[in-house]
Amino acid sequence: MSSDNRGAGVLRKAAYAAGAMSLAVAGILITVPGASADDAAPCTPMAAYDEQVLVTPEVPATPGTPAVTHTAPVQRWSWNPHGEQDGPGDSTPINDPDHWTANTEHYKDGEPLGEAYQAGTPGNGDWFYWTTEEVIDTPAVPGTPEIPAVYQTVHHDAVTCPVTVVTPPVVAPPVVAPAPEPETHTVPATVQTDADQTAVLVLSGGLGLLAAGALTGAGLLARSRRN
């Protein structure tokens, strides 16, 4: 192999190695991820708005409960008429105390309360009147008014998301190695002349005569041995 062919082969091998190194570097740049916006939390654009946030909930009103009472006797009064009267009429110890006299606090079941009544001989008995008072058995429970809910207005600013421009990596095209050139060997060419052809013919003829002579001598020798 000549020195020129060896130099060309070395250059081709260096080009192949450089192409393989470029592909390896490009592969590293493409496949190794770096810190980008994709690692951050997703951003959703939103217009500004106001939100009503509940501070205290509504308290409904509650109805009141009336007191539970009963009428109890306090004092019995006797009517003292002034002159001839058929009865006290509208007179009571409350509005006409001058015609009534307190006589007892001992109450007998069944006696009317808060009104004039006659006891004793019908038509000729005495008139009496029990004053009363209201005794509270269960006190009243007042109701509560409705308390409306309280809200607070919270303002939210608009959310704008940054525009992320993603530049795709530049991928170097693969380097296709050229097909290796076949090695050539220089063989000296032989020029055959007419004289050479003649020599070949003569030589061929001489060889034929020698072969024929050899065959003839061999035949004679064989015959003499048989004789």
TORTORTI-815165 format. One record per residue: x, y negated, z of N, C-alpha, C in turn; residue in three letters. Coordinates in steps of 0.001 Angstrom, whole numbers, plus 524288, in hexadecimal, padded with zeros to 5 digits. Atoms other than C-alpha are relative to their C-alpha. Example, Ala and Ser with C-alpha at 12.3 -4.5 7.8 and 13.67 -1.06 7.14 Angstrom:
8037A804A6800008300C8119481E78803847FB5080000Ala/7FCCC804A67FFC4835668042481BE47FCFE7FBBE802DASer/
***
This chain:
80363804A480000800008000080000803817FB3380000Met/7FCCB804B880068805667F2AF7FC2A7FF0C7FC7D8049FSer/80087803C07FBAD807707E781805CD7FB397FC8F7FF3CSer/804B580339800EF7FC7A7DFBB7FF237FB29802C6801EEAsp/804937FD017FE3D7F2A67EA89801BD7FFC98003B805ECAsn/8000E7FFDD7FA487F7047EB9080FD37FE337FACA80238Arg/801A08052F7FE1A7F5467DCCA811D07FA287FF337FF5DGly/805B380091800D17E7B17DD1D80BE07FCFA8033E803F0Ala/802B27FCBF7FC1E7E3D87E840814F0800117FD8980567Gly/7FFAD8028D7FAE37E8AA7E0D4820E57FC3C7FB768004EVal/803A58046D800157E0C67D4D181CE87FA5C801DA8007BLeu/8055B7FDED7FFA17D47A7DCFA81B077FEC8801D38058AArg/800EB7FE3C7FA9B7D6117E324828787FF517FB60803B1Lys/80093804A47FCAD7D7C27D5AF82EC47FAAD7FD7A7FF33Ala/805318023E801137CB707D0C4827F87FBC1803438028CAla/803E27FC9F7FD6E7C3D37DC9D82CE27FFE27FEFF805E9Tyr/7FFC5800DE7FA577C8807DA4B83AD87FD9D7FABD80175Ala/802448052B7FEE27C4E57CBC483A4E7FA15800297FF73Ala/805B37FF938009A7B74E7CF0C835347FD82802E68047FGly/8022D7FD177FB917B50C7D90783FF6800007FCAD804EDAla/7FFD08036C7FB6D7B9707CF3984A497FBBD7FBD97FFBBMet/80429803F0800967AFF47C4EB844D17FAB78025480148Ser/804FB7FD6A7FEC07A4B27CE8A8457C7FF7B800ED805D7Leu/800467FEF77FA5F7A8317D2218538A7FEC87FB00802FDAla/800F6804F97FD4F7A8977C3D2857D07FA7B7FE1B7FF0FVal/805618019A8013179BDA7C0CE850D57FC1F8033E8030FAla/803857FCB27FCFD7956D7CC69857777FFCC7FE6C805ACGly/7FFF3801BB7FA84799C77C795864D87FCEA7FAF1800A2Ile/802CB804F87FF9C794A67B9E2862367FA27800B57FF73Leu/8059D7FF39800E9787837BF2785DE17FD7B802E980481Ile/802827FC7F7FC41785227C984868278007B7FE4080596Thr/7FF52801957FA8C78A1B7C2D78748B7FC927FB4680107Val/8036D804827FF0077F0B7BA20879BF8027F7FC49803DEPro/7FE38803F17FC5F7823A7AD77880937FB687FD96802D5Gly/80423802B77FD2777A7C7A4CB889D07FD0C7FC887FC37Ala/8034A802FD8038F76F2279EFB8822F7FB0D7FE71802C8Ser/804F9801C57FDC0761DA798BD8845A7FC4B8048280111Ala/8037D7FB8D7FF1A75BA97A642883C78005B801F780594Asp/7FF767FE267FAA2761177A9108916A7FCE87FCC0803DEAsp/802EF803627FC757595579DB5897577FA418018C80007Ala/805947FEDB7FFA474B1E79E2289B777FD327FDD37FB37Ala/802CC801EF804977416479CA9890327FD637FAC580121Pro/80246805407FF8173C7678EE788DF37FB057FFBB7FCD1Cys/8050880096802A672E3078C2F88A8B7FE8B7FA407FFFBThr/80166805908001D72AE977E72885E47FA6D7FF30801F2Pro/8051F801157FDB771F567782688CBA7FF4B7FA1C8006BMet/80131805907FF85718A976AEB88C807FF367FE92805BDAla/800D0801D47FAA87179E762B0898CE7FA3D8008480181Ala/805607FF6D7FE2D70B73764F98A1137FFC77FF18805E1Tyr/80106800AE7FA687056E7625F8AE6C7FD01804B780209Asp/802717FB697FD947017376D718B7637FD987FE768053CGlu/8029B800E67FB016F7A876CD08C27A8014E8048C803A5Gln/7FE407FC007FC526FDC4774418CDD07FCAA7FF91804F4Val/803407FFE37FB516F4FA7784F8D911803537FF50804DCLeu/7FD33800F47FB1A6F9B3772DA8E6097FD208029680488Val/8033A7FD7B7FBFD6EE95776A58EF357FAE6801BC7FD73Thr/804CC7FE128027E6E2FE77F0B8EB2F7FB1B7FD6580248Pro/80508802267FE466D4D877AE78EC697FE0B802EB804D5Glu/802567FDAD7FB556CE4077D378F97A7FA157FF2B7FF99Val/805A7800AD800966BFA577FCF8F7FF7FD7E7FE1F80516Pro/802E7801D67FB676B5BA779A09010E7FD96804A2802E0Ala/802887FBF77FCD36B010781A190C3A7FB1D7FDA880288Thr/804C5802107FD976A22B78014911298006F80008805F4Pro/800188002F7FA4D69FDB77C3A91F2C7FC08803CA8024CGly/803967FC897FD2F698E478483929457FD327FCD180435Thr/802CA8031D7FC0468E1577E0C93154800708028C8055DPro/7FFCA7FE057FAA168DE977F6393FF27FB318035A80129Ala/804507FCA57FE2F68593789B0946527FE7E7FE1480579Val/801D6802397FB0167D4A783DE951687FADC8028D8019DThr/805367FE767FE216716D786ED959BD7FE067FBAF803A9His/8027E804007FCA8667D877E40960FA7FF5C8021B80588Thr/8002F7FE517FA866691277F3896FB77FCEA7FBF980340Ala/802D6803A77FC9E65FDE7796C97A0D803A87FD33803CCPro/7FCBE803157FC756658676EA29827E7FCE67FE70804F1Val/8030A8020F7FB9365AEC768BC98AFE7FA27800477FEB3Gln/805A980023800A064C3376AB698D267FDD27FB15802A6Arg/8026E804CC7FE1E643ED75EA798EEA7FA14800DA800C4Trp/805B57FFE47FF146362675CCC994737FDB37FABD7FE5DSer/8026C804DB801E962CD57530298E737FCC57FD8E80450Trp/802EB802ED7FC156275E7487F9976A7FC937FC057FD20Asn/80354803A2802E561BB474251990D07FE9D7FB2780336Pro/801CC804CE7FD84617B673478993BC7FA507FF457FE6AHis/8059580056801266090D734CF994617FE2C804E87FD4CGly/802517FB80802916004373DDC98CE680265800957FA91Glu/7FDBB7FEC5805156076E74414981917FF1C805BD7FED8Gln/800E97FA8680186604D275062979EE805258030E7FFB1Asp/7FAEA7FD748006F6134475382978DC804377FC177FEA4Gly/7FBB9803A5801066209374DA297679800167FDF97FA68Pro/7FFE2801B48057061E6274CC0967DE805937FFEE7FDF8Gly/7FAA78008F8021862B0374786961CB803FA7FE9B80436Asp/7FC758017A7FBC8630D07445996F0A8037B804978016ASer/7FC207FC167FE6863D4874B9C972AD803997FD9680404Thr/7FC43802357FC3D6477774A3F97D3A804377FCCE7FD4EPro/7FBE2802BE802CF6506074514972AA7FE2C7FA8B7FE7BIle/801D280518801CA647EF73A1096D227FC6F7FD27803F3Asn/803788026D7FC0663F4A737C197912801638022780564Asp/7FE4B7FDA67FB126472673B37985397FCEF7FE1E804D3Pro/802E4801E87FB6E63E417331198E2E7FB62803888015AAsp/804797FC947FEF66336173D3C98CD3801B4805B5800CFHis/7FE1F7FAB27FF2F63BE17491D98F3E803A380028804ADTrp/7FCC67FF507FB576425E74E7599B5D802CF805457FF96Thr/7FD007FB248002F64D3B7588C99B857FEC58033A804C9Ala/801637FCD67FB81649A4763FC9A40D8033C804F980091Asn/7FCEE7FB2C7FF70651FC7702A9A0EA80389800D37FB37Thr/7FC8E7FE698044165CF9775B4998DE7FFB5805DE7FF12Glu/800897FA5D8007C658B6783D599A7C7FC3E801277FB89His/8031B7FEFF804B0653C07885B98D7E7FD988056680056Tyr/802C47FB0B80054649A2792F198BF67FF798016F7FA40Lys/800427FE578057264A1379AF197F8D7FA7C7FF327FDE0Asp/804FE800C18029763F6479775976197FDFE7FA7C80048Gly/801CB805637FFBB63DBD7894997A14801E47FD087FB2AGlu/7FE75802EF804B163DA87803A96E51804627FC298012EPro/7FB92803967FF8A649BE777FD96C2F7FF2F7FB777FC2FLeu/800388048F80358649AA76A25967197FA867FE4A7FE88Gly/80568801A08010463AF1768609678F7FCDD8003F8051DGlu/80354800107FB42630567656F971AE7FC63804B97FFF9Ala/803807FB7A7FF85628C3771289768D7FD357FFB98054ETyr/80348800127FB3861E4B77364980E6800408055680299Gln/7FFC37FB2D7FCFD61F8D77D8E98B987FC197FFB680485Ala/803E57FFD67FBCB615CE781F6995C37FA99800F27FDBEGly/805567FF3C801CA6070E781359941D7FF577FD697FABDThr/800BA8025B8051E603D477F20985EB7FC497FB6280054Pro/8031A804B9800155FEA47718A983CD8009B7FCAF804D8Gly/7FF5D803007FB366025076D5E9918B80566800D78025EAsn/7FACF7FEE17FDF66108D77140992D5803A07FB5A7FF53Gly/7FC07804128005E61CAE76933993D9802EA800807FAB2Asp/7FD078001E804DA624B07652398831805E47FFD880139Trp/7FA5A7FFA37FF2C633037685C98721802DB7FF3B7FAA8Phe/7FCD1800C9804C663E11765A797DB9805BA801818012FTyr/7FA8A7FE707FF6764B5476C4297C6F8036A7FCF77FC0BTrp/7FC0880246803826564F763F3977338043C8041A7FEDCThr/7FC3D7FBF5801C1660B676B8C96FDF805197FD7E7FE27Thr/7FB0C801838027466E6976B0496A86801BC8046A7FC51Glu/7FDFE7FC21803AA6755B771DC95F4C8054D801F780201Glu/7FB267FD877FE2F67FB777B5C9641C802C0802717FB40Val/7FCFE7FDFE8047C68A6E77E8D95A33802248056B80160Ile/7FDDF7FAB37FF5868CF378CFD9594B80507800B07FCD5Asp/7FB5E7FFB7803776967F78C3294DE7800B57FAA47FD8DThr/7FF4A8053B8023469C6777F4694A07800258002A7FA0DPro/7FFF58005F805BA69B7477AB893C0E8059F7FFFE7FDFDAla/7FAE97FFF7802A26A6C277CEF932D77FF847FC8C7FB30Val/8007180375804866A8A4771B8929618027F8026F7FB2EPro/7FDBB7FE1F804EE6AB50774B691B22804C87FCD47FE84Gly/7FB54802B1801EA6B79E770D3914007FF157FE697FA5BThr/800BB801B88056A6B7CA768EC90769803D0802C47FC55Pro/7FC917FDBA804006BDC776DC38FAD7804DF7FC9E7FF69Glu/7FB09802B4800D76CC1276A4A8F8FD801DD801767FA85Ile/7FE6A7FEAA805606CFC27695C8EAA6805B38019A7FFB6Pro/7FA937FE66800DA6DC1E76F628E56A803517FB477FE97Ala/7FC488042D8011C6E821766E48E447803E88020A7FC03Val/7FC577FE97804246F03A7676C8D7D88042A7FBCB7FF71Tyr/7FBB880392801086FD26761418D45080191800867FA4AGln/7FE747FFFA80580700F775D698C68B805E9800677FFA0Thr/7FA667FF18800CC70E37762B88C2A88011A7FF647FA2DVal/7FEA4800EE805787143A75DC28B61E804828037F7FE5DHis/7FBE47FCB88023E71C51766DB8ADA8801FA7FD697FB01His/7FDAA8025D804A0725A9760FB8A3D480007803E17FB75Asp/7FFBA7FCB6804AC72682765EE896038050B8032480004Ala/7FB747FC818006172FCF771258936E801A3800327FA4DVal/7FDD37FFAB8054A73847770138876B80487803D180014Thr/7FBF57FBF9800497410C77B208834F804357FE557FC20Cys/7FBCC80155803B074E62778E387D077FFDA803957FB47Pro/7FFD27FCF9804DA74FDD77D3A86F0D8053C802CA7FFBFVal/7FB487FCCC80034759977884486E4E80104801A07FA62Thr/7FE7E7FE928055676088789C88615C803D38048C8005CVal/7FCC37FB477FFE0766027975F85FB5802C68007B7FAC0Val/7FCE67FF76804C37710179812855C2801C2805A57FF82Thr/7FE5F7FA7880082772C27A5D2850A2805D9800627FF1EPro/7FA587FF60800C0780A27AADE8510080157800F37FA4DPro/7FE227FF2B80555788587AAC784480802A1805567FFC6Val/7FDF77FAB08008478AC47B8BB8408B80366800337FB22Val/7FC757FF99804797968A7BA9E837E97FE9E804CD7FCC0Ala/8013C7FB658033D793CC7C37782C5280437804288009APro/7FC157FBCE7FF7579A647D09382D43804007FFD87FB94Pro/7FBC47FFCA803DA7A7547D1B78266B8004B8057D7FDC8Val/7FFDE7FAE28029B7A6B27DCAC81C998057F800E87FDEAVal/7FAAE7FED9801B77B3E27E2C381AC37FFF0801FD7FA68Ala/7FFDD7FDFE805737B75A7E4B880C70801F98059E7FFE8Pro/7FE527FA8C800907B9447F268807D2805E4800367FF13Ala/7FA447FFAA800B87C7847F680808CA8016D801707FA62Pro/7FE3D7FEDE8054D7CE8C7F67E7FBF680340805137FFF7Glu/7FCEC7FB22800357D3DE803B27F7EA805C47FEE17FEDBPro/7FA64800AE800DE7E287804CF7F8728018B8023D7FAB1Glu/7FE387FE52805427E8E9805ED7EB42805DA801368001FThr/7FA747FE6F8008E7F5BB80CAC7E7E28019E7FF5E7FA4EHis/7FE13800E7805627FD8D808BE7DC0580314804C27FE31Thr/7FD567FB728024E80150814777D3CC802817FE457FADFVal/7FD788019D804FB80B81811D57C8F67FD94802E57FB72Pro/802587FDA7804B080563814237BBDC8044A802407FC77Ala/7FC397FD6B8038B80C5D81DA37B2857FE137FF6D7FA71Thr/8015D800C18058A80C5A81A4C7A4348022E804997FCE3Val/7FE6D7FB638030B80C9E8262179B9A8009D7FE697FA4FGln/7FEC38016E80580813128244478E547FF95804C37FC84Thr/8003C7FBAF803C4812FE82C69781F780474803C3800C7Asp/7FB767FC9C7FF2182083831717851F7FEFB8039F80481Ala/8012E7FCAA7FB8481B9483639792487FC518044F7FE6EAsp/803997FBE9801D08104783D4178BCA802DF804357FCF8Gln/7FCFE7FC358031481A1A843A47827780322803828039DThr/7FCE87FCF27FC5A82299847BE78DC27FCA1803F8802C3Ala/803837FC657FD5B816E784DA2794707FEA5804877FC88Val/8014A7FBC9803A48134E855487884C80485803B87FF5ELeu/7FB697FCA1800AE8214885A267867D800D380346804CBVal/7FF357FD207FB2B8224A85DA5794937FBFE8044B80087Leu/8040D7FBF57FFAE81569864C4793F48012F804837FC52Ser/7FEBE7FBD0803AF819C086C2E787E08048280352801E5Gly/7FB847FD137FE0B826C286FDF78DF37FE838039580462Gly/801C47FCBC7FBAE8200E874DC79A047FCFC804A97FDF7Leu/802FB7FB96802348172D87D1D791838039B804197FDB9Gly/7FC547FC4480241822A88833378A57802CD8030180432Leu/7FD577FD5E7FBB7829998862F7970F7FC7A8040780265Leu/803987FC3D7FDAE81D7A88C8279C6B7FF4D804AC7FC7BAla/800AD7FB98803A781BCC894BB79033804B78037680013Ala/7FB3C7FCD57FFE382A10898FB7909D8004B8032B804EDGly/7FFCE7FD1F7FB1A828E789C8E79EA47FC5F8049C7FFDBAla/803C67FBA98005D81CF58A4EA79BF98022C8045A7FC81Leu/7FDE37FC0880399823DD8ABC27909080442803238029DThr/7FBB77FD3F7FD5982FEC8AEEF798A07FDEF803958041CGly/802397FCAF7FBE48279F8B4267A3867FDB7804E67FDA1Ala/8025C7FB7480278820958BD29799FD80415803F87FE55Gly/7FBDC7FC6E8019A82D498C2CC7947D80257802BF804ABLeu/7FDCA7FDA07FB65832A38C5307A1E77FC8F8044880220Leu/803A77FBFB7FDF4826B38CC907A5C580020804D47FCA3Ala/7FFE47FB7C8037F827468D55E799E0804FA80330800D8Arg/7FB197FD177FF57835B88D8DB79C297FFE280312804F3Ser/8004A7FD117FB07832CA8DCF77AA047FC94804C67FF79Arg/803497FB67800B7828008E5DE7A567802BE8041E7FCCBArg/7FD177FC5480313830F88EC2979B5680437802A380326Asn/
***
